[in-house]
Amino acid sequence: MSKILCPMAYGRIIYFLFAAFALSAFVSGMPLDARAERLTFEMLAPPYRQAEAEEIARQLEEIGIRVHVQILHKSELRRTVKDGYRDAYLTDWGSAFFSPFDLAIPKLSSSGRGNCSFYANKRVDILMKEASISANPTVRSMLYRRVQEIVWRQAPWVFGFTLPRFDAVRKRVAGYTPSMDGSLDLYRVDSGNGGVLVVGLNLDKVQGFDPGNHRSRGTEAVLRCIFEGLVGRSAEGKVVPLLAKSWRLIGDRTYEFSLRKNVVFHDGTPCTAKDVEFTFQRILNPFGISGKQSPRSNLLGPLSTIVVVDDYTVRLILKKPFPVFLQSLVHFQIVPKAYVQKKGAAGLSRKPVGTGPFQMVHEVPGEQVTLKPFADYWDGEAVPQRVVLNLFPHPEERMEALASGKADIIQAIPLAQAKEAEALGEYALMSVEGTRSCQIELNNKKDPFDDIRVRKALNFAIDWNRVFSRVYGGYGERLATCFLPSGFGFDYELQPYPYDPELARSLLFSAGYDVESGDSQ
């Protein structure tokens, strides 16, 4: 009787086969592709990962690989790598849906919008397409695990890590819990000083106060204090009721939501199914927001039709099954139809009116947003205090605010300074699991990374624990692929590539590269 190997056992077999293959060539002294030159390539990185890139370059030099590090702003880096002429690039992608749908699919599908490694595998394309529409969670999870096994074997990238996030919270503050998606649940948070709660955000600007007219996770975090969706998300990433008290799935393409009846907008008008219909229609309409398409429209997936059943019942109908639809709805906040029709998109952004626990008082663009509690909030009034959101996009600003006590809560403390922050004594550090996948993408369509031996060599050549220790304060969790532990279908049995510099040298030698000139000390 044949036995089915688990992914971990399969991975070990693949590892030892590659090791035996490469070492045999290394010991014989006969490279399979005789070029007798050192592997040299350029590696792009954004400024906030410069220290990591330089540490990686130092490690690769130890086995004879020359790496030229170039630092580019993140937006410029993304534009540059799409031309297909660059070698390698440090990238990090977040998952807003807690699913491979918005991370692995755009990055690994042959025609994916984020596929800058030019990786292509028809089997992976088929598996991910099937997973994206399967209504059966067991089947969907199995399909995603198969993708992870294939990607692990083919090593299109150097697989990296995910980092935790630390928020510093003044010890007198009560009721704060950091969320995985970076949202601000400040409704029940008490500053402990009876007046103002000051929060330092890792954000450079709010892109506007119209929830349908931005594409920024940080902006959304601010807006979700003012506006609410049909559903929300717990700190752990689970979908929870908000404006919808309940919902049901009719067939596999229709979601019916029952709305709460005691909800009013900040202008006193009731929130009904008509407002829900209007909100999604303006997102779907190619000219729905000041004559332009909403930048958030593609997050709705295959939503096609909104049907008002009665004042407090609404149906959202899809063109095809979309298993992550509820997760996608977290990112869409309901706006008041009558107010927007009267004031327009610009008027909504200038004076936002939502159903959330806070109303906006004032904004200093690029610096600060001030909020006050909404007295008629459906779930009871928030703690009677104003909330001041200060924008601190640079790590030094957040550390300075921490040292000077300028904020009660400070998000995203730099990991390398986490222990220093905790030593200040007045603040406690609260950690939350990361939702960004940090990788080194390799250009699979050009030399040298069209050779699997070279790609695997780099995976074996980097000591990520040393990177964590020297760059990230000792924090970091290795990933076997780009899939995240916080995402659906994650394969816990699949193990990351181990640090094995000798095997890396052997693989490079078998690919025809000189590994003798590297400093192995």
C-alpha positions in Angstrom: 0.0 0.0 0.0 1.4 3.4 -0.9 1.7 6.1 1.7 0.8 9.8 1.3 3.7 12.0 2.4 2.8 15.1 4.5 4.2 18.4 3.2 6.9 18.5 5.9 8.2 15.0 4.9 8.0 15.9 1.2 9.9 19.1 1.8 12.7 17.2 3.6 13.0 14.7 0.7 13.3 17.6 -1.8 15.8 19.3 0.4 18.1 16.2 0.7 17.8 15.5 -3.1 18.9 19.0 -3.9 21.7 18.7 -1.3 23.0 15.4 -2.8 22.7 16.7 -6.3 24.6 20.0 -5.6 27.2 18.5 -3.3 28.1 15.8 -5.8 29.0 18.5 -8.4 30.8 20.5 -5.8 33.0 17.6 -4.6 33.8 16.5 -8.1 35.0 20.0 -8.9 33.1 20.0 -12.2 30.4 22.7 -12.4 27.4 21.7 -14.5 27.4 25.1 -16.2 31.0 26.2 -16.3 31.2 30.0 -16.2 33.8 30.4 -13.4 32.6 33.8 -12.4 31.1 35.3 -9.2 27.4 35.8 -9.0 26.7 39.5 -9.2 23.3 41.3 -9.1 21.6 44.5 -8.1 19.0 44.5 -5.3 16.5 47.3 -4.8 15.1 48.2 -1.4 12.9 50.9 0.0 14.5 53.3 2.6 12.8 51.6 5.6 14.5 48.3 4.7 17.9 49.7 3.8 19.6 48.3 6.9 18.1 44.8 6.1 19.3 45.0 2.5 22.8 45.9 3.6 22.9 43.1 6.1 21.8 40.6 3.5 24.4 41.9 1.0 27.1 41.4 3.7 26.0 37.8 4.3 25.9 36.9 0.6 29.4 38.4 0.2 30.5 35.7 2.7 29.8 33.0 0.1 31.2 34.9 -2.9 28.1 36.8 -4.1 28.4 40.4 -5.0 25.2 42.5 -4.3 24.8 46.1 -5.3 22.1 47.6 -3.1 20.1 50.5 -4.5 17.6 52.4 -2.3 14.4 53.7 -4.0 11.3 55.2 -2.6 8.6 52.5 -2.4 6.4 54.0 -5.1 9.4 54.4 -7.4 10.6 50.9 -6.7 7.2 49.5 -7.7 7.3 51.4 -10.9 10.8 50.4 -11.7 10.5 46.6 -11.2 7.6 46.4 -13.6 9.9 47.0 -16.6 11.3 43.5 -16.2 15.0 44.5 -16.3 15.8 44.5 -12.6 17.3 41.5 -10.8 16.0 41.5 -7.2 13.9 43.7 -4.9 12.8 43.8 -1.3 9.1 44.1 -1.2 6.4 43.8 1.5 2.7 43.2 0.9 -0.2 43.4 3.4 -3.3 41.3 3.4 -6.5 43.3 4.1 -8.8 40.3 3.7 -6.8 37.8 5.9 -6.7 35.6 2.9 -4.3 34.7 0.0 -6.9 36.3 -2.3 -5.3 39.8 -1.9 -1.7 38.7 -1.4 -0.7 35.4 -3.0 -3.1 35.7 -6.0 -2.0 39.1 -7.2 1.7 38.3 -6.5 2.0 34.7 -7.9 -0.7 34.4 -10.6 0.9 34.6 -14.1 -1.1 37.8 -14.9 -1.4 39.1 -11.3 -1.4 42.9 -10.9 1.5 42.6 -8.4 3.5 39.9 -10.1 6.9 41.7 -10.4 8.9 38.5 -10.2 7.4 37.3 -13.5 6.8 33.9 -12.0 4.4 31.7 -14.1 3.0 28.3 -13.3 -0.2 27.1 -15.0 -0.9 24.7 -12.2 -0.7 27.4 -9.6 -2.9 29.6 -11.7 -5.6 26.9 -11.8 -5.4 26.1 -8.1 -5.7 29.7 -7.1 -8.6 30.4 -9.4 -10.4 27.4 -8.0 -9.7 28.5 -4.4 -10.9 32.0 -5.1 -14.4 30.9 -5.9 -14.9 27.7 -3.9 -17.6 28.0 -1.2 -16.3 25.0 0.7 -13.7 26.1 3.3 -12.1 22.7 3.5 -11.6 22.5 -0.3 -10.4 26.1 -0.4 -7.8 25.5 2.3 -6.6 22.3 0.6 -6.1 24.2 -2.7 -4.1 27.0 -1.0 -1.9 24.4 0.7 -1.1 22.8 -2.6 -0.1 26.2 -4.0 2.3 26.7 -1.0 3.9 23.3 -1.6 4.5 24.1 -5.3 5.8 27.6 -4.7 8.1 26.4 -1.9 9.7 23.8 -4.3 10.1 26.3 -7.1 11.5 29.1 -4.9 10.6 32.0 -7.2 11.6 34.4 -4.4 13.9 34.4 -1.4 11.2 33.7 1.2 11.4 36.1 4.2 9.4 36.9 7.2 6.7 38.8 8.9 7.2 41.3 11.8 5.0 42.0 14.8 3.8 45.5 15.5 4.3 47.1 18.9 2.1 49.9 20.2 3.2 51.9 23.2 0.4 52.6 25.7 0.6 54.9 28.7 0.0 52.8 31.8 -2.9 54.9 33.0 -4.8 54.3 29.7 -7.5 51.6 30.0 -9.4 49.7 27.4 -7.0 49.8 24.4 -6.3 46.7 22.3 -4.1 46.9 19.2 -5.7 45.4 16.1 -4.1 43.2 13.5 -5.4 45.4 10.6 -4.2 48.7 12.2 -7.8 50.0 12.9 -8.4 52.3 15.8 -11.0 50.9 18.2 -11.0 53.9 20.6 -14.7 53.9 21.5 -14.2 52.5 25.0 -10.6 53.7 25.6 -10.1 55.9 28.6 -7.1 58.2 28.7 -7.2 58.3 32.5 -6.8 62.1 32.6 -10.5 63.0 32.2 -10.1 65.2 29.1 -8.2 64.2 26.0 -6.9 61.0 24.5 -3.8 61.6 22.3 -2.8 59.0 19.7 0.3 59.0 17.5 -0.3 57.3 14.2 2.2 55.9 11.7 0.6 57.9 8.9 1.8 60.8 6.7 -1.6 62.2 5.7 -5.3 61.4 5.6 -6.2 61.1 1.9 -9.6 62.6 2.5 -12.7 62.0 4.6 -14.9 60.4 1.9 -14.7 56.6 2.6 -15.2 55.8 -1.1 -12.4 58.0 -2.4 -9.1 56.8 -1.0 -6.8 53.9 -1.1 -4.9 53.9 2.2 -5.0 51.6 5.1 -4.0 54.4 7.5 -6.7 56.7 6.1 -9.3 53.9 6.5 -8.3 53.5 10.2 -9.1 57.2 10.8 -12.3 57.0 8.8 -13.6 54.0 10.7 -13.7 56.2 13.8 -16.3 58.3 12.0 -18.0 55.9 9.6 -19.1 52.3 9.9 -19.7 49.4 7.6 -22.3 46.7 7.5 -19.7 44.5 9.3 -16.5 45.2 11.2 -13.5 43.2 12.3 -12.3 42.1 15.7 -8.8 42.8 16.9 -8.0 39.2 15.9 -9.3 39.7 12.3 -12.7 38.0 12.6 -15.7 39.5 10.9 -18.3 40.9 13.4 -21.7 42.7 13.1 -21.8 46.5 12.9 -24.6 48.3 11.1 -25.9 44.9 10.1 -27.1 43.0 13.2 -27.1 39.7 11.1 -26.8 38.3 7.7 -27.5 35.1 5.7 -26.2 33.6 2.5 -28.9 32.7 -0.1 -27.4 30.2 -2.5 -23.8 31.0 -3.1 -24.1 34.5 -4.6 -26.6 36.5 -2.5 -26.0 38.0 0.9 -29.0 39.4 2.8 -28.3 41.8 5.6 -30.7 42.8 8.4 -29.9 46.4 9.6 -30.1 47.7 13.1 -33.1 50.0 13.5 -31.7 52.4 16.1 -28.9 53.9 14.0 -28.7 57.6 13.0 -26.1 59.6 11.2 -24.3 62.5 12.8 -26.9 64.9 11.2 -29.7 63.0 12.9 -31.1 61.2 9.8 -31.8 57.4 10.2 -29.5 54.9 8.5 -31.6 52.7 6.2 -31.2 50.2 3.4 -31.4 53.2 0.9 -28.1 54.5 2.3 -26.5 51.1 1.9 -27.7 50.9 -1.7 -26.4 54.4 -2.4 -23.0 53.7 -0.9 -22.3 50.7 -3.0 -23.8 52.1 -6.2 -21.4 55.1 -6.0 -18.5 52.7 -5.7 -19.6 50.5 -8.6 -20.5 53.4 -10.9 -17.5 54.2 -13.1 -18.4 57.9 -12.7 -19.9 57.6 -9.2 -17.6 60.0 -7.2 -17.3 63.5 -8.8 -17.5 61.9 -12.2 -14.7 59.4 -11.6 -14.3 55.7 -10.6 -13.8 55.0 -6.9 -10.2 53.8 -6.2 -11.8 51.2 -4.0 -14.0 49.6 -6.6 -11.9 46.5 -7.2 -12.0 45.6 -3.5 -15.7 44.7 -4.0 -14.9 41.7 -6.2 -17.8 40.5 -8.2 -20.6 42.5 -6.5 -23.1 43.4 -9.3 -26.5 44.3 -7.8 -27.9 45.9 -4.7 -31.5 45.2 -3.9 -33.5 47.1 -1.2 -36.0 44.6 0.3 -37.4 47.0 2.9 -36.1 49.9 5.0 -33.9 47.6 7.1 -33.1 44.7 4.8 -30.8 44.8 1.8 -29.4 42.1 -0.5 -26.0 42.2 -2.2 -25.8 40.0 -5.3 -22.6 38.7 -6.8 -21.8 37.7 -10.4 -20.0 34.6 -9.0 -19.1 33.1 -5.6 -16.6 35.2 -3.7 -15.6 33.5 -0.4 -13.9 36.6 1.1 -16.8 38.9 0.4 -17.6 39.5 4.1 -13.9 40.4 4.7 -14.1 42.8 1.8 -17.1 44.5 3.2 -15.1 45.5 6.3 -13.4 48.1 4.1 -16.6 49.9 3.0 -18.3 52.4 5.2 -21.9 53.5 4.7 -22.5 57.2 3.8 -25.8 59.2 4.1 -27.5 59.3 0.7 -29.4 62.6 1.3 -26.3 64.4 2.7 -24.0 63.3 -0.1 -26.6 64.2 -2.8 -26.9 67.7 -1.3 -23.2 68.4 -0.4 -21.4 66.2 -3.0 -18.2 64.2 -2.5 -16.2 67.3 -1.8 -18.7 68.4 0.9 -18.6 65.0 2.5 -14.8 65.1 2.7 -14.8 68.6 4.1 -17.4 67.8 6.8 -17.8 64.0 7.1 -21.1 62.6 8.4 -21.2 59.0 9.4 -22.7 56.7 12.0 -19.5 56.1 14.0 -18.8 56.8 17.7 -16.9 60.0 16.8 -17.5 63.1 14.9 -14.7 65.2 13.3 -14.0 68.5 14.9 -11.0 69.8 13.0 -8.1 68.7 10.8 -4.7 70.2 10.3 -3.7 68.5 7.0 -0.7 66.3 7.4 -0.5 66.9 11.1 -3.5 66.3 13.2 -7.2 65.2 13.3 -9.4 66.0 16.3 -12.6 64.0 17.1 -15.4 64.3 19.7 -17.8 61.6 20.9 -21.2 61.3 19.1 -23.9 61.6 21.7 -26.5 59.6 19.8 -24.2 56.7 18.9 -26.3 53.5 18.6 -24.1 51.5 21.0 -24.0 54.1 23.7 -21.8 57.2 24.0 -18.1 56.8 24.0 -15.9 57.8 26.9 -16.5 61.6 27.4 -13.2 62.8 26.0 -11.8 64.3 22.8 -9.5 62.3 20.7 -6.5 63.9 19.0 -4.8 61.8 16.3 -1.3 63.1 15.6 0.4 62.0 12.4 4.0 60.7 12.9 5.1 59.0 9.7 8.8 58.8 10.7 10.0 56.4 13.4 12.1 59.2 15.0 9.0 61.3 15.5 7.2 58.4 17.2 10.2 57.7 19.5 10.5 61.5 20.3 6.7 61.6 21.2 7.3 58.5 23.4 10.3 60.0 25.1 8.6 63.3 25.7 5.2 61.9 26.7 3.4 63.7 24.0 0.9 60.9 23.3 -1.1 58.3 25.3 -0.9 55.7 22.6 1.8 55.5 19.9 1.4 53.0 17.1 4.3 51.1 15.4 7.2 51.6 17.7 10.4 50.7 15.7 11.3 47.1 16.5 15.0 47.9 17.0 14.0 50.4 19.7 11.3 48.4 21.4 13.3 47.4 24.4 14.5 51.0 24.8 10.8 52.2 24.6 9.8 49.7 27.3 12.6 50.8 29.6 11.1 54.3 29.8 8.8 53.0 32.4 5.7 55.2 31.7 4.5 53.1 28.8 3.7 49.4 28.3 4.3 47.7 24.9 1.4 45.8 23.4 2.2 43.5 20.5 0.1 42.3 17.6 0.7 39.7 14.9 2.0 41.2 11.6 -0.1 41.2 8.4 2.7 42.1 6.0 4.8 39.5 4.1 8.4 40.7 3.7 10.2 39.0 0.8 13.0 39.3 -1.7 11.4 39.0 -5.1 13.6 37.6 -7.9 13.2 38.3 -11.6 12.4 34.7 -12.8 12.5 35.6 -16.5 16.1 36.7 -16.8 19.6 35.5 -15.9 20.7 34.6 -13.2 17.3 34.0 -11.5 15.8 32.0 -14.3 17.9 29.2 -12.8 16.2 27.4 -9.9 19.6 26.4 -8.5 20.5 30.1 -8.0 17.2 30.9 -6.5 17.4 28.1 -4.0 21.0 29.0 -3.2 19.9 32.4 -2.1 17.2 30.8 0.1 19.9 28.7 1.8 22.4 31.5 2.0 20.7 34.0 4.3 20.8 33.7 8.1 17.5 35.4 8.9 18.0 35.1 12.6 21.1 37.3 12.2 19.0 39.8 10.2 16.4 39.8 13.0 19.1 40.3 15.7 21.0 43.1 13.9 18.1 45.0 12.2 14.8 44.2 14.0 15.7 44.0 17.7 15.6 40.2 17.6 12.0 40.1 16.4 10.7 38.4 13.3 8.9 35.2 12.2 10.3 33.2 9.3 7.9 32.3 6.5 8.1 29.2 4.3 6.5 31.1 1.4 4.8 34.5 1.0 1.7 33.1 2.7 0.9 34.6 6.2 0.0 32.7 9.4 -2.9 35.2 9.8 -4.3 34.3 6.4 -6.8 31.6 5.5 -5.3 28.2 4.4 -1.8 28.7 5.9 0.2 25.5 5.8 1.8 25.1 9.3 3.6 21.9 8.3 5.7 23.5 5.6 9.0 24.6 7.0 11.1 27.6 5.9 14.4 27.0 4.1 17.1 26.4 6.7 20.3 28.4 6.8 22.9 26.2 5.0 25.7 28.2 3.4 27.6 25.1 2.3 24.6 23.9 0.3 24.2 27.4 -1.1 27.8 27.3 -2.3 27.3 23.8 -3.8 24.2 25.0 -5.7 26.0 28.0 -7.0 29.0 25.9 -8.1 26.7 23.5 -9.9 25.2 26.5 -11.7 28.7 27.5 -12.9 29.6 30.2 -10.4 32.8 30.8 -8.6 32.3 30.4 -4.9 36.0 30.2 -3.9 36.6 34.0 -3.7 33.9 34.7 -1.1 34.9 35.2 2.5 33.5 32.3 4.4 34.6 33.5 7.8 
